[in-house]
């Protein structure tokens, strides 16, 4: 395997013992050598197959069990709430557009500031909501639309899509000298796969497109040797689609595209054939971009047939001017917004090393640490080798340096990581696409077995923390409130409900299943308001009951419940949702060992007592 560093090409070969060898030569052609017939996955006894036939037979069963857990946990469903973008970049918007529910439209989807393409929300959450709406309209399912289906149906589609990762790992593992089933178990057992890839994040779609791109640039023949690149159109389509989904996709696509370009140049002797490959990629990329721009323009401007007819009757100059005014390219708006440091600061500023030192460990644990260690070792040996090469440049045919693992896979991991670190706003979910090269590298290195107990404990704790505990009471509270506001008593005697959320993540209104025409339910999001503002708002609402059937509910974590009790307002019908962990208002450690510990890990639904 060969990659390029500066003026030198670096080839990675495998010795008969399966150990990586880093060969540095000046002027080596940038192409992937053919695979040996005794490759480890062909039963040649390589290092990736150590552990005996019994271990190999256990791996498929373990992967099947983890795959069933992924699907079952989605249907359960997971109560953890990772980030508001999980809802407000797809399901919330589509619930308002397709199901006509009361929702909160984020600023990215407003016609005044369109920064997100509508194509992927329509293809995911939009499709699932259209299906349940059709089932209800056809009387196949009289109550298909409820808080459970509104939450689970888009997640289920994403969970199904997540198996694209598994397919990609199975296809790519032999190509990168990794055991396929061990890589699959490592992938399926990661809490990143179990939690993040079963949620409606644009980052999850970014990871799936990145996986497909890696499959396309890593094609092999049946004998294990490299196949000539033939996927130029698909590579162009996926790269453009990924760019419109999240412009940061270019950071992930950079290394696969460079690798593919090296294969194209190295495998073709005719410059005409090389140009043909690149021309196909560019044409397909342009066509895909036109599709996305057209869809976004129609969605955000609602340019209908009347507008088109008016354009046809205008002069060519007027046509161009009107189209220029209406055409919307969401990735450009996204980049324009995010390249402004002041805008990023509104979402939170982090040190540039946060991805390397915190987020990578938070997501991948020891695998991230091992990758950094291997990267430093390779870099140290490469620098040492360069010094030696300079003195032997004209007299040496090549020098050998043993290396642990695959340098190219490390580049697939660290290059996107480095590019994303250039931005001051750094969240862990931005890195979830990197699980694919990291799993392949870790398995090809064959050093994860001695860390398996740490890996298991880390992923179990991560799944419980982010899948169950983190803001874990908010979704169940919305389920509870949805049943309350749609109860038979509320239907027969219309009531007015005020739902005030404080010190929680932004509640997705769509899960309350309220039609836009229903004006008897009001949702107020106080976010992390101070005690004075919170008490003032609750007091005003409590003292201004305009009807006999007006009900006010305050939803607040147990860690700040004492704050609301100081507001001079009486409460009744206290409901505790357990568990709920708010990292913004963390529990006090001494209280966790008291008899009242559940209140510190719970979310309260408090009903204001208007009689008092």
C-alpha positions in Angstrom: 0.0 0.0 0.0 1.4 3.3 -1.0 0.7 6.9 0.0 2.6 10.2 -0.5 4.3 12.4 2.1 5.9 15.4 0.5 8.3 14.4 -2.3 8.4 10.7 -1.3 6.0 7.8 -1.7 5.5 5.5 1.2 4.8 1.8 0.6 3.3 -0.5 3.2 4.0 -4.1 2.6 3.3 -7.2 4.7 6.0 -9.6 5.7 5.3 -13.4 5.8 4.5 -13.0 9.5 1.9 -10.4 8.9 4.0 -7.5 10.3 3.7 -4.1 8.7 6.8 -2.8 6.9 7.2 0.8 5.9 9.3 1.1 2.8 10.4 4.6 1.8 11.5 5.2 -1.8 12.0 8.2 -3.9 9.8 8.2 -7.0 7.7 5.1 -6.3 4.6 5.0 -8.5 1.4 5.8 -6.5 -0.4 2.5 -6.9 -1.5 -0.4 -4.7 0.5 -3.6 -5.2 -1.4 -6.9 -5.8 -2.4 -9.0 -2.8 -0.7 -12.3 -2.1 -2.6 -15.5 -2.4 -1.7 -16.3 1.2 -3.5 -13.3 2.6 -4.8 -13.8 6.1 -8.4 -13.7 5.2 -7.8 -16.4 2.7 -6.8 -18.9 5.4 -3.1 -18.3 5.0 -2.5 -18.2 8.7 -2.0 -14.4 9.0 -2.0 -12.6 12.3 -5.6 -11.4 11.9 -6.9 -15.0 12.2 -5.2 -15.9 15.5 -7.3 -17.3 18.2 -8.4 -20.6 16.5 -11.5 -21.7 14.6 -13.6 -21.4 17.8 -13.0 -17.7 18.2 -13.8 -17.2 14.5 -17.1 -19.0 14.8 -18.0 -17.1 18.0 -17.5 -13.7 16.2 -20.5 -14.0 13.8 -22.8 -15.0 16.6 -21.6 -12.1 18.8 -22.1 -9.7 15.9 -25.7 -11.0 15.3 -26.4 -10.5 19.0 -25.1 -6.9 18.9 -27.0 -6.2 15.7 -30.3 -7.4 17.4 -29.5 -5.2 20.4 -29.1 -2.2 18.1 -32.5 -2.8 16.5 -34.2 -3.7 19.8 -32.8 -0.7 21.6 -34.2 1.5 18.9 -37.7 0.1 19.3 -37.6 0.1 23.1 -36.8 3.2 22.6 -33.7 4.8 24.0 -34.6 7.6 26.4 -31.3 9.5 26.3 -31.4 12.9 24.6 -27.9 13.6 23.0 -28.3 17.0 21.4 -31.2 19.2 20.1 -29.9 18.7 16.5 -31.0 15.1 16.8 -34.6 16.5 16.4 -34.4 20.0 15.0 -32.4 19.2 11.9 -34.9 16.6 10.5 -37.9 15.1 12.4 -39.2 18.3 13.9 -39.1 20.1 10.6 -40.8 17.2 8.7 -43.4 16.8 11.4 -44.5 20.3 10.7 -44.4 20.1 7.0 -45.9 16.7 6.4 -48.0 16.0 9.5 -49.0 19.6 10.1 -48.1 19.5 13.7 -47.0 22.4 15.9 -43.3 22.4 15.8 -40.3 24.8 16.4 -38.5 25.6 13.1 -34.8 26.2 13.7 -33.2 29.2 12.1 -31.3 27.0 9.6 -34.6 26.0 8.0 -36.1 29.5 7.8 -36.4 31.0 4.3 -34.4 34.1 5.5 -31.3 32.0 6.5 -31.4 28.5 4.8 -28.3 26.6 5.8 -29.5 23.0 5.6 -30.6 21.1 2.6 -34.1 19.7 2.8 -33.4 16.7 0.6 -32.1 14.4 3.3 -34.8 15.3 5.9 -37.4 14.5 3.2 -35.7 11.2 2.3 -35.5 10.1 5.9 -37.9 11.5 8.5 -40.2 12.8 5.7 -40.6 9.4 4.2 -41.4 7.7 7.5 -43.9 10.4 8.5 -45.6 10.2 5.1 -45.9 6.4 5.6 -47.6 6.6 9.0 -49.8 9.4 7.8 -50.9 7.3 4.8 -51.6 4.3 7.0 -53.8 6.4 9.3 -55.6 8.0 6.4 -56.3 4.6 4.9 -57.7 3.4 8.3 -55.1 0.6 8.4 -53.9 2.1 11.7 -56.4 4.4 13.3 -53.8 5.9 15.8 -50.6 5.6 13.9 -49.5 9.1 14.7 -48.5 9.3 18.4 -45.5 10.3 20.4 -44.0 6.8 20.1 -44.2 6.5 16.3 -43.1 10.1 15.9 -39.9 9.3 17.8 -39.2 5.7 16.7 -40.1 5.7 13.0 -37.3 8.0 11.8 -34.9 6.3 14.2 -35.8 2.9 12.9 -34.9 4.0 9.4 -31.6 5.4 10.5 -31.0 2.1 12.4 -31.6 0.2 9.2 -29.2 2.5 7.4 -26.6 2.0 10.1 -26.0 -1.5 8.7 -24.3 0.2 5.8 -21.5 0.6 8.2 -21.4 -3.1 8.9 -21.5 -3.9 5.2 -18.7 -1.5 4.5 -16.5 -2.9 7.3 -17.1 -6.5 6.0 -16.1 -5.3 2.5 -13.1 -3.2 3.5 -11.6 -5.4 6.2 -9.8 -7.8 3.8 -8.6 -4.9 1.7 -6.9 -3.4 4.7 -5.5 -6.6 6.2 -8.1 -6.8 9.0 -10.3 -9.8 10.1 -13.8 -9.0 8.9 -15.7 -10.6 11.8 -13.5 -9.1 14.5 -13.9 -5.7 12.9 -17.7 -6.2 12.8 -17.8 -7.1 16.4 -15.7 -4.1 17.3 -18.0 -1.8 15.3 -21.3 -3.3 16.5 -20.1 -3.3 20.1 -19.2 0.4 20.1 -21.7 2.7 21.9 -21.1 5.1 19.1 -22.9 2.7 16.7 -25.5 1.7 19.3 -26.4 5.3 20.3 -25.3 7.8 17.7 -26.0 5.9 14.5 -29.5 5.0 15.6 -30.4 8.7 16.0 -31.5 11.3 13.4 -28.2 13.1 13.2 -26.8 14.6 10.0 -23.5 13.4 11.3 -24.7 9.8 11.1 -25.6 10.3 7.4 -22.2 11.8 7.0 -20.6 8.7 8.4 -22.6 6.4 6.1 -21.6 8.4 3.0 -18.0 8.4 4.2 -18.2 4.6 4.5 -19.7 4.2 1.0 -16.9 6.4 -0.4 -14.2 4.3 1.2 -15.8 1.1 -0.3 -15.8 2.7 -3.7 -12.2 3.7 -3.6 -11.0 0.4 -2.1 -12.3 -2.0 -4.8 -10.6 -5.4 -5.3 -10.7 -8.3 -7.7 -11.8 -11.8 -6.7 -8.1 -12.8 -6.4 -7.5 -10.0 -3.8 -5.5 -7.7 -6.1 -6.5 -4.1 -6.7 -9.2 -3.5 -9.4 -8.9 -0.6 -11.8 -11.1 2.4 -10.6 -14.5 2.3 -12.3 -16.7 4.1 -9.8 -16.1 7.6 -10.9 -19.8 8.6 -11.3 -20.8 7.2 -7.9 -17.8 8.8 -6.2 -18.9 12.2 -7.7 -22.5 11.7 -6.6 -21.7 10.6 -3.0 -19.1 13.4 -2.5 -21.6 16.1 -3.7 -24.4 14.6 -1.6 -22.2 14.5 1.4 -21.2 18.1 0.9 -24.8 19.2 0.7 -25.6 17.2 3.8 -22.7 18.7 5.8 -20.0 20.8 4.1 -17.6 19.3 6.6 -17.9 16.1 4.5 -15.0 17.4 2.4 -12.7 16.9 5.3 -13.6 13.2 5.4 -13.7 12.8 1.6 -10.2 14.4 1.1 -8.1 11.3 1.7 -10.4 8.8 -0.1 -10.4 11.2 -3.1 -6.6 11.5 -3.1 -6.3 7.8 -2.7 -8.7 7.2 -5.7 -6.8 9.8 -7.8 -3.6 8.0 -7.1 -5.1 4.7 -8.2 -6.5 6.3 -11.4 -3.2 7.9 -12.3 -1.1 4.8 -11.4 -3.3 2.2 -13.1 -3.8 4.0 -16.4 -1.2 4.5 -19.1 -3.3 6.7 -21.3 -3.8 10.3 -20.3 -7.1 10.2 -22.2 -8.4 7.5 -19.9 -7.4 9.4 -16.8 -9.2 12.5 -18.0 -12.2 10.4 -18.8 -12.4 9.2 -15.2 -12.1 12.7 -13.8 -14.6 14.1 -16.3 -17.2 11.5 -15.3 -16.7 12.4 -11.6 -17.1 16.1 -12.3 -20.2 15.8 -14.5 -22.0 13.5 -12.0 -21.0 15.9 -9.2 -22.5 18.8 -11.1 -25.7 17.0 -11.9 -26.1 16.0 -8.2 -25.5 19.6 -7.1 -28.2 20.8 -9.6 -30.7 18.3 -8.1 -30.0 19.5 -4.5 -30.0 23.2 -5.4 -33.3 22.8 -7.3 -35.0 21.0 -4.4 -33.7 23.5 -1.8 -34.7 26.5 -4.0 -38.3 25.2 -4.4 -38.6 24.4 -0.7 -37.3 27.6 0.7 -38.7 30.0 -1.8 -41.9 28.1 -2.9 -41.2 29.0 -6.5 -44.3 27.6 -8.2 -45.6 27.3 -11.8 -46.7 30.9 -11.9 -43.1 32.1 -11.2 -41.7 29.8 -13.9 -44.3 31.0 -16.4 -43.4 34.6 -15.6 -39.7 33.8 -16.1 -40.4 32.3 -19.5 -42.1 35.5 -20.7 -39.1 37.7 -19.6 -36.0 38.6 -21.4 -32.8 36.5 -21.0 -31.3 39.1 -18.7 -34.5 39.2 -16.5 -34.5 35.4 -16.4 -30.9 35.2 -15.1 -31.6 38.0 -12.6 -34.7 36.4 -11.2 -33.1 33.0 -10.9 -30.1 34.5 -9.2 -32.4 36.1 -6.6 -34.2 32.8 -6.0 -31.5 30.1 -6.3 -30.4 28.8 -2.9 -27.2 27.0 -2.3 -27.4 25.9 1.3 -23.8 24.7 1.7 -22.5 28.1 0.8 -24.8 29.7 3.3 -23.6 27.1 5.9 -19.9 27.9 5.2 -20.5 31.7 5.2 -22.1 31.4 8.6 -19.6 29.0 10.2 -16.5 30.7 8.9 -17.4 33.7 11.0 -15.8 33.2 14.4 -18.5 35.4 16.1 -21.2 33.1 14.9 -19.4 30.0 16.1 -18.9 31.6 19.5 -22.7 31.8 19.8 -22.7 27.9 19.7 -19.7 27.5 22.1 -16.0 28.0 21.6 -13.5 25.2 22.4 -9.7 24.9 22.4 -8.4 23.7 19.1 -7.1 20.5 20.7 -10.5 19.4 22.1 -11.1 16.8 19.4 -7.7 15.2 19.9 -7.6 15.3 23.7 -11.3 15.1 24.8 -13.8 14.2 22.1 -11.8 11.4 20.5 -11.4 9.7 23.9 -15.0 10.3 24.8 -16.2 8.6 21.7 -13.7 5.9 21.0 -11.8 5.4 24.3 -8.6 3.4 24.2 -8.9 2.9 20.4 -8.2 6.7 20.0 -5.3 6.5 22.4 -3.8 3.6 20.6 -4.2 5.3 17.2 -2.4 8.4 18.5 0.4 6.2 19.9 0.8 4.4 16.6 0.7 7.7 14.7 3.5 9.2 16.8 5.6 6.0 16.3 5.1 6.0 12.6 5.9 9.8 12.4 9.0 9.4 14.5 10.3 6.5 12.3 9.4 8.3 9.1 11.3 11.4 10.2 14.2 9.3 11.1 13.9 7.5 7.7 13.8 10.8 5.8 17.1 11.8 7.4 18.7 8.6 6.3 17.1 8.8 2.9 18.7 12.2 2.3 22.2 10.7 2.8 21.4 7.7 0.7 19.2 9.4 -1.9 21.3 8.5 -5.0 22.9 5.4 -3.7 20.2 3.4 -2.0 17.4 1.5 -3.6 15.2 1.7 -0.5 15.3 1.4 3.3 13.0 -0.6 5.5 11.3 0.5 8.7 8.9 -1.8 10.6 5.6 -0.1 11.4 2.7 -1.1 13.5 -0.6 -1.0 11.6 -1.4 0.7 8.4 -0.2 4.3 7.7 -2.9 5.0 5.1 -5.7 4.1 7.5 -4.2 6.4 10.1 -4.3 9.2 7.5 -8.0 8.4 6.8 -8.5 8.9 10.6 -6.2 11.8 11.5 -6.5 14.1 8.4 -10.3 14.7 8.9 -9.6 15.1 12.6 -7.0 17.7 11.9 -9.3 19.7 9.5 -12.2 19.6 12.0 -9.9 20.9 14.7 -9.3 24.1 12.8 -12.8 25.3 13.8 -13.3 26.6 17.4 -16.7 24.9 17.8 -16.0 21.2 18.5 -18.6 18.7 19.6 -18.0 15.0 20.0 -20.7 14.0 17.4 -18.7 15.7 14.6 -16.2 12.8 14.8 -18.6 9.8 14.6 -17.8 9.2 10.9 -14.2 8.3 11.9 -15.3 5.1 13.6 -14.9 3.2 10.3 -11.1 3.8 9.7 -10.4 3.5 13.4 -12.1 0.1 13.6 -10.3 -1.1 10.5 -6.9 0.2 11.8 -7.4 -1.3 15.3 -8.3 -4.7 13.9 -5.5 -4.7 11.3 -3.1 -3.9 14.1 -4.4 -6.9 16.1 -3.6 -5.2 19.4 -7.1 -4.7 20.7 -7.5 -8.2 22.3 -5.4 -7.3 25.3 -7.6 -4.3 25.9 -10.9 -6.1 25.3 -12.1 -5.8 28.9 -11.4 -2.0 28.9 -13.2 -1.7 25.6 -16.3 -3.6 26.8 -16.5 -1.6 30.1 -16.1 1.7 28.2 -18.8 0.9 25.7 -21.3 -0.4 28.3 -20.8 2.8 30.4 -21.0 5.0 27.3 -24.3 3.3 26.1 -25.9 3.7 29.6 -24.7 7.3 30.0 -25.7 8.6 26.6 -28.4 6.1 25.7 -30.3 6.2 29.0 -29.2 8.8 31.5 -28.2 11.9 29.6 -31.3 14.2 29.6 -33.1 10.9 29.9 -36.3 12.2 31.5 -37.3 14.7 28.8 -38.5 12.3 26.1 -40.6 10.2 28.6 -42.0 13.4 30.0 -43.2 14.4 26.5 -44.8 11.0 26.2 -46.6 11.5 29.5 -47.8 15.0 28.6 -48.9 13.8 25.2 -51.2 11.3 26.8 -52.4 13.9 29.3 -53.4 16.6 26.7 -55.0 14.0 24.5 -56.9 12.2 27.3 -60.6 11.6 27.0 -61.3 14.2 29.6 -59.4 16.8 27.6 -61.2 15.8 24.4 -64.7 16.1 25.9 -64.0 19.3 27.8 -61.4 21.5 26.0 -58.7 22.6 28.4 -55.8 25.1 28.1 -52.4 23.7 28.9 -49.2 25.7 29.5 -46.1 23.5 29.5 -43.1 25.4 30.8 -39.7 23.6 30.4 -36.7 24.9 32.4 -33.1 23.8 32.7 -33.6 21.0 30.1 -32.6 20.6 26.4 -35.0 22.2 24.0 -38.2 20.0 23.9 -39.2 18.8 20.5 -42.8 20.0 20.2 -43.7 17.4 17.6 -43.7 14.6 20.2 -46.7 16.3 21.8 -48.6 15.5 18.7 -50.5 18.8 18.6 -52.1 19.9 15.3 -51.3 23.5 14.2 -55.0 24.4 14.4 -55.1 23.5 18.1 -54.4 26.6 20.1 -55.2 25.3 23.6 -51.6 24.1 24.3 -48.7 26.5 24.8 -45.1 25.4 25.1 -42.6 27.7 26.8 -38.9 26.9 26.7 -37.1 28.7 29.5 -33.7 27.0 28.8 -31.3 27.7 31.6 -33.0 30.8 32.9 -31.9 32.3 36.2 -34.0 31.9 39.3 -35.4 35.5 39.2 -36.6 35.2 35.6 -38.0 31.7 36.1 -39.9 32.7 39.2 -41.2 35.8 37.5 -42.5 33.8 34.5 -44.1 31.1 36.6 -45.7 33.7 39.0 -47.2 35.7 36.1 -48.7 32.5 34.6 -50.0 31.3 37.9 -51.7 34.7 38.8 -53.3 35.1 35.4 -55.6 32.2 35.0 -58.1 33.2 32.3 -60.3 30.1 32.5 -61.5 27.5 34.9 -59.9 24.7 32.8 -56.4 26.3 32.5 -53.5 24.0 33.7 -49.9 25.0 34.1 -47.1 22.4 34.3 -43.5 23.1 35.1 -41.0 20.5 33.9 -37.7 20.9 35.7 -34.8 18.6 36.8 -34.6 17.5 40.4 -31.3 19.2 40.9 -32.9 22.6 40.5 -36.3 21.8 42.0 -35.4 23.8 45.1 -35.2 26.9 42.9 -38.8 26.6 41.8 -40.1 26.0 45.3 -38.8 29.5 46.3 -41.1 31.2 43.8 -44.0 31.4 46.2 -46.2 29.1 44.0 -47.9 26.0 45.2 -47.8 22.8 43.2 -49.8 19.6 43.1 -49.7 16.3 41.1 -46.0 16.0 41.3 -44.7 13.4 38.8 -41.1 12.1 38.9 -39.5 10.8 35.7 -36.4 8.6 36.4 -33.6 8.6 35.3 -32.6 12.0 34.1 -29.0 13.3 34.2 -28.4 17.0 33.5 -24.7 17.8 32.9 -25.6 21.5 32.9 -27.1 21.1 36.4 -25.2 18.1 37.7 -26.3 16.3 40.9 -24.5 17.0 44.1 -22.5 14.0 45.1 -23.5 13.9 48.8 -27.2 13.8 47.8 -26.6 10.7 45.7 -25.8 8.8 48.9 -28.9 10.1 50.7 -32.4 8.7 50.9 -33.5 11.3 48.4 -31.0 10.3 45.7 -33.7 9.6 43.1 -34.7 13.2 43.0 -31.1 14.2 42.0 -31.4 11.9 39.0 -35.0 12.6 38.0 -37.1 15.1 36.1 -40.2 16.6 37.8 -43.5 17.4 36.2 -45.1 19.9 38.6 -48.7 21.2 38.2 -49.4 24.6 39.6 -52.1 24.6 42.1 -54.3 27.6 41.1 -56.4 27.3 44.2 -53.5 28.4 46.3 
